[in-house]
Amino acid sequence: MVDRGSIRPPRRAAPSPAKIIALYFVSAIAVGTLLLWLPISHAPGAEIGLLEALFTATSALCVTGLVVVDTATAWSIFGKVVIMLLIQVGGLGIVTLGTLVALLLGRRVGFRERLRAAAQVNALQTGGIVKLVRTIFLISLGFEAVGALLLYPTFAALHGPGMGAFYAFFHAVSAFNNAGFALYSENLTGFVRDPTVNLVLAALFITGGLGFLVHLNLWARLRHGSHFQLTLQSRFVLLTSLGLGLLGWVAVCLFEWTNPQTLGALPWPSRLLAGFFQGVTPRTAGFNTLDYAQVREPTLLVTMALMFIGGSPGSTAGGIKTVTFAVLAASAWSMVRGRGELTAFGRRVTTETVVKAGSVALLSLGIVFGAMLLLSISETVPLVPLMFEAFSAFGTVGLSLNLTPELSAPGQLIVTLLMYLGRIGPLTFAVALVQEPRDSPITYPDEGVMIG
């Protein structure tokens, strides 16, 4: 006779790190929406509905910068602080921040929590992840503090000591986390000739977009000299970031130099400065010192390509990431040269990595073009602004051709979902919806197919 009390139901599998990350972001967006919906978050006379609060909370947490209401005039100081905190949480990563809170409370961090944190920051292994999370937090605060100190004289001269400090810290946090939120109605167009604001903010969002693991690798190289080699990841990130930054700078200057609505109205030193800023901001900062509604179509096309590529893995930036682009480009070049496997910097890149890069790019293109189709149905505007909006939202950039405030309610919901998917990553979202992969006991025979 079987004792039924001794029979235990099978234990349910724990949620995957990808699913935890996806759900945590949804929960944080919900909390942010409720906080921004409170009357205390609104400026006197501003009427902000639930949909506007949802859009703004998603844009801030997903470090995007697209806005349907004017950040400068629609929100109170409390509301702006909420937005800044959402940017900080979104940039660091919900799970990373949760692990840090557990450390501060003295609670033991288990293996599952380490695994979630490793997935959030794209760490290659879970060993030392707790120390890594603590270091990431200190790196973020350090860069933001230095940036705020450098920006303070400019903003203090405009807004006074107290408010100037808030403006300096808000923009430093927004820049390092690649959010693109500005406390001015016209973003940063009023600072187009200011080298301090342009160069400090550019340094912050370029640094934030490199990735925390690259920061640590560079620091170790500086400490130990040539005896400590840069990882393949760091070399891909640095070389690709430099190349794309130069490409963007040259392209903006080339296409906009004679445009009287953009660079053409500035003296040549300011043209170079503004061209540089607009060339690197699509990686995915979202600040602008020129009106993108006035730029020429070749510039828009280059900008959309840069927004789609985005920043680097494990960083505060979005997009398919620089390493994904570099692996795909290097793989194509290797195939053209007739080489069977991809090698770079004296290292072999695994086939699994190449397949993963292709999957990320294809999933991302599918998401963006699906959103374009839906926006073309819900909105009665030309296709180019819709394309630009979709690439900006998915890349968590925040640039717009002044379309965002004019979106219909369905259009706002589409862009909101696109920002969410762009932040957590298409591959993370796909993994979150399916069970953990299992190795099949069956091995099938190979058969070639024609490509191209």
N, C-alpha and C positions, 0 to 999 in steps of 0.2 A: 504494500500500500504506500502510495507516494504522499509525503507530507507537503501539502500545497504551500504551507507557510515557508518552506525552505526554498521554494522556487521563486527566484527574483526575475523581474522583467529585464530584458537587455538594456544596458545603459545607452542613453542617447548620445550620439557624437557631439562633442563640444563645437560651438560655432567656429568657423574658420576666421583667421585674422582679417581677411578681406571683408567678410560679412560684418564683423565687429566694427571695423573702420567705417563702413557704409552706414551702419545703424547709428553709430555715435555722431556722425556728421548730421544725420537727419534730426537726432535729438537736440543737438546744439543749435541747429537752424530754428527748431521750434521754440527753444528758450529765447533765442535772440529776437525772433519775431514778436513774441509776447512782450519782451522788454521795450522794443521799439514801438509797439502799438500803444503803450501806456501814454496818457496825456503828458506826464512829466518829461517824456522824451521829445515832445514836439515844441517847436518855437511858438511864441504867441501868435495866434491867428492862423497857424498852419493846420490844415485838415489832411490827415494822413490815415488812410484806410488800412485794413488788414493785408490786402494784396501788396500795397506799397511797402508795408513793414516787412512782409515775407521776402519781397524782392531785395530790399536793402540788406536784410540779415543774411540772405544767401550770398549776395554779392560781397559782403564784408567777410563772412566766414570762409568763403571760397576764394578770398583775396583777388577779386576781379576788378571792382571799381566802376562797373556800369551802374547808373543811377536813374531812377524814374522821377525823383524829386531832388531839388537842389540841396546838396549837403550843407552848403554855407547858410542857407536861410530857412530850411525846413525843420532843422533839428535844434533842440536846446543843447546846452553844455552837457547835460546828462546824456542825451541821445548821442552826442558826438563821442563821449567817453565809452558808451556801449559799443558804438561802431569800432572804435580803436581797440577795445578789448576783444571783439569778435575777430578783427584782423589779426591780432596777436595769437589768439587761440588757433585760428585757421592756418596761420603761417607755421607755427610750431607743430601743429598736428594734435588732434584731440587726444589720441592714445598716448602720444609722447608727453603731453601736459598732464594727463591722468597718472602716468607712471611717476612723474616728478612730484605731484601732490602726495602720492603714496609714500615716496621717499621722505618728504618733509614731515609727514605724520609718523614716520618711524615704522611703517608697516612693511612686512616682508613682501618682496616682489617675486611672485612665482614664475615658473617657466612659461606658462601660457601668457602671462602679461608681458614677459620679455619677448615672446614670439610676436605678439601684437605690436609692441614698440618697434621691433626690428622691421616688421612689414611696413610700418608707417614711415620710417626714415630710410627705407631701402637698404638697410644694413645687410651685409652678405652672410652674417652669422650672428647667433644670439649671445655668444660669449662677450662679456664686458658691455652689454647693452645698457645696463643701469648707469655705468660711468659715462657712456656715450650720451645718454639722454641728459644727464646733468651738465655735461660739457656743451651740448647743443644749446641749452637754455642760457648758459653763461655767454656763449658766443653771440647769441641774438641780442641779449641785453647790452653787451659790450659795444657792438656795432651801432645799435640804436642810440646809446648814450653819447658816443662820440659824434655821431651824425647830428644829434640834437644840439650838442654844444657848438658845433660848427655853424649850424643854421640859426642859433639863437640871436646873434647880433642883428641879422637881417630882419627877423620877425619881431624882435623887441623894438626896433626902430619904427616899425609900422603899427604895432598893437600894444606897446607898453611892456614892462618887465613881466608881469604875471601872465597875461594872455599870450605874450610873445613866447614864453616858455612852453605853454600848452601847444601853440601852433608848431613850434620847433619839434617837440616830441611826437605829436600826431603825425607830422609829415615824415619824420625819421622812421617811425613804426610802419607807416604805410609804404614807404619806399623799400625798406629792408625786406618786408614781407611781400613785395611785388603786388601790392593791392591797388595803387593808383587813385585812392581816395584823396581829394584835396579839399581844403576848407575855403575855396574860392569858387564863385559861380562859374567862372571861365577856366577852371582848372588852374594851370600855371602859365597861361598866355601872358599874364602881366609881368612875368619874370624872364621873358625870352632873351633879354640882354644881360641878365644877372649871372655872372660866371659862378658865384658861390652856390646859389640854389641849384643851378644846372649840374655842376660837377659833383657836388656833395650827394644829391639825390641819385645821380647816375651811378656813382661809386657804390652807394648803398644797394640799389636794386640789382646791379651787376653782381656784387658780392653775394647777396642773398640768393641769386639765381644760379650760383655755382654748385651748391649742395654742401651740406655739412661735412660729409665724409671727405670731400675734396679739401675743405678748409683744414681738417685734421691732418690730411696727408701732406699738404703744403707746409703746415706748421712743423711737422716732423722732419720734413726735408730741410727746412731752415735751421732747425736745431742740430741735426746730425750731419748736414752737408751732403756731399755726393755719395756717402756711404749708404744713405737711405734713398731708395729708388721710388719714383712716383709710380703709382699703380696705373694699369691700363685704363681704368675708369677716369682717373684724373687727367691723363694725357688726352683721351678722347674729349673730355669736357673742356679743357683749356684751349685746345687747338680749334675745336668746333666753335666755341664761344667767341674766340678772337676772330675767326674767319667770318662768322655771321655778323658780328658787330661791325667789322670793316665793310662788309658787303652792304649792310643797311645804311651806314654813314655815306658811302660813296653813292649809293642809289638815290638817297634823298637829295643830296647836293646836286647830283647830275640832273634829276628830273624837275627839281623845284628851284634851281638857282635863278632862273629868269621869270618865275611865277610871281607877279606883283602882289598876289594875295597871301603869299607865304614868305619864302626866303628873299624874293626879289625886292621887298620893301625894306630890307635890313642892310646895314654896312657889312662889308665882307667878313670882318672878324665875328660878328654876330651870326652871319649866315653859316659859318663853319660850326659855331657853337650850337645853333638851333638844328643844323643838319645832323650833328653828332647825337644830340639828345633824341631827336625823332628816329634816328637810325637804330638806337639801342633800346628805346622804350618798348617796342613790340615784344621784347624778350622777357617777361610778360608784365612790365611795370604798369602801363596804362596811363602814366602822366603824359601831358602834352603841353608844349609851349607854342604850338601852331594850331590853327583851326583845321581839323582834318576834313571838314566839309568843303574846304577850299583847295585841297591838294589834288594833283592830277592823277588820272587813272593808273598810269604805270607805277606811281608811288604806292597807290592803294594795293595793287597786286603784289608788290614786293612785301608790303606790310602784312598782308594776309598770309603769305608764305612764312614769314618770320613768326607771326602769332601762332601758326599751326605747329611749328617746330618747338617754340617756347624755350624754357630754361632747361636745367639739368636734373637728373634723378636725385631724390632725397633733398630737394631744395624747396624754397617757398614759391617757386614759379610753376606754371602749368604747361600745357602743350604736350606733344608726344615725347618731348625731351630731346636734348642734343645728342645723347648717346644713341638713342633709337635712330635718329637721322644719320649719324655718323656710321653706325653699323650697316644700315641699309645702303648708304652711298658707297662705303668701302666694299661691301659684298658685291654690289653691281660692278664696280671697277675690277674687282678680283675675277668676276665671271667673264668680263670683257677680255681680260688678259689671259683667259684660258686656265686659270688656277682653280683647283678643285675645292680648296678650303680657304677660309679667310684668315689672314695673318696681318697683324699690325704691331709696330714697335717691338718686333721680335717675339710676339706672343700669338698663339692661335686662339681665335674666337670660336667657341663651340657652335655647332649647328643649331643646338637648342636656343642659344642666344639670338641667332639670326632669325629663326622661326618666330621667336617671341617678339622681336622688333617688327617683323612683318605683320604679325597679328595685331599689335598695338596700333600701327599705322592704318591698317585696313579697318579695324573697328572704329578708330577715330574718324576716318573719312566717312564711314557709314553713318555715324552719329551726326556729324556736321551736315552732311547732305540731306539726311532725314529731317533735321531741324530747318534747313533752308526750304525744303518742300512744304513743311507745315507753316512756316512763316509766310511763304508766298501765297498760301491759301488764306491765312488770317489777316494779312496786312495788304493794303492797297498802295504800295510804294514800289519804286524801281528795284530791280534785282540786286544791283551792286551794293546799295546800303544794307540790304538783307544779308547778303553774303558776308559783308564786312562785320555786321553785328554777330552773325553766327560764329565766325572764326574768332572774334574777340571774346565772346562768351565762353566757348569751349576752351580756348587757350588761357582763360582767366586773366585776360589782359585789361579790359576796361576802356579801350578806345572805341569811339563811336562817331558816326557821321551825323550826330545830333538826332538820331532816330529813337534812342531808348525812351525818352519821355513821351514820345508820340505813339508808343506801342499800345495796341488794344489789350484788354484783359487776357484773352487767350495768348496773344503774343508775349506778354509778360510772363505767363506761366511756362511757355515754351523756353524762353531765354533763362528763366529760373532753373528749370530742369537741366538745361544745357550747361549752366555754370556748375551745378552740382556734379554732373557726370565728368566735366572737365577737371574738377578739383580732385575727386577720388580716383580718377583714371579709368579708362574704359576696360582695361584688363582686370582691375580690382573689382569693378562693378560686375563684370561677367563671371568672375570666380565666386563672387558673393551670392549669385543666384543659382549656383549648381553645387552639387555635393563634391566632397574632396575627390580628386581623380584617383582611380585605382588601376594598377597595372593589369592588363588583360593577360590571361594564361595562354592565349592563342597568338601565334606569330604567323602573319600572312606572307606569302611570297611577294617579292618585288616585281614591279612592272613599270616601265617608263611611259611617260606621256609627253606630248609635244607642248613646248612653251614658246609663246611669241609667234 
